[in-house]
Amino acid sequence: MGVAEDAFERLRRIVFEGEHVERMAALGVRMKLSPGVIKTLMRLAKADGVSMGEMARGIGCDPSYITALVDDLDERGLA
């Protein structure tokens, strides 16, 4: 296995098998946040202003779903 393949495999394990998946799920349950809302918050934290279309493309969902997620965040005072 080459260096690039090894690095990719390590990142894959961190992302898909790592502790953060469990921690994010626990946070979602504790705070009553859906996975989509958590993803949206994470995207907002990384970007200094992002359009709804950019957000939808970044998460890989329909723009109308982003509207619902952002509305949920707004109702909670999180966005």
DABELVEN-V974878 format. One record per residue. N is the residue number from 1. D_LAST is the distance of its C-alpha to the last C-alpha in Angstrom with 2 decimals. Layout:
BEGIN
n: [N | N]
d_last: [D_LAST | D_LAST]
END
This chain:
BEGIN
n: [1 | 2 | 3 | 4 | 5 | 6 | 7 | 8 | 9 | 10 | 11 | 12 | 13 | 14 | 15 | 16 | 17 | 18 | 19 | 20 | 21 | 22 | 23 | 24 | 25 | 26 | 27 | 28 | 29 | 30 | 31 | 32 | 33 | 34 | 35 | 36 | 37 | 38 | 39 | 40 | 41 | 42 | 43 | 44 | 45 | 46 | 47 | 48 | 49 | 50 | 51 | 52 | 53 | 54 | 55 | 56 | 57 | 58 | 59 | 60 | 61 | 62 | 63 | 64 | 65 | 66 | 67 | 68 | 69 | 70 | 71 | 72 | 73 | 74 | 75 | 76 | 77 | 78 | 79]
d_last: [43.77 | 42.74 | 40.26 | 37.58 | 38.09 | 38.02 | 34.76 | 33.17 | 34.53 | 33.19 | 29.66 | 29.97 | 31.02 | 28.18 | 25.56 | 27.29 | 29.38 | 27.68 | 26.51 | 22.84 | 22.98 | 24.22 | 21.80 | 18.77 | 20.44 | 21.13 | 17.58 | 16.53 | 19.35 | 18.82 | 15.14 | 15.77 | 13.43 | 15.02 | 15.96 | 14.05 | 10.67 | 11.87 | 13.02 | 9.86 | 8.18 | 11.53 | 11.65 | 8.53 | 10.17 | 13.40 | 12.79 | 12.78 | 11.53 | 12.26 | 13.34 | 12.84 | 16.49 | 16.23 | 13.54 | 15.95 | 18.89 | 17.50 | 16.87 | 19.95 | 18.99 | 19.38 | 16.93 | 16.93 | 15.63 | 12.54 | 11.99 | 12.40 | 10.10 | 7.10 | 8.53 | 8.81 | 5.35 | 4.92 | 8.34 | 7.87 | 5.77 | 3.81 | 0.00]
END
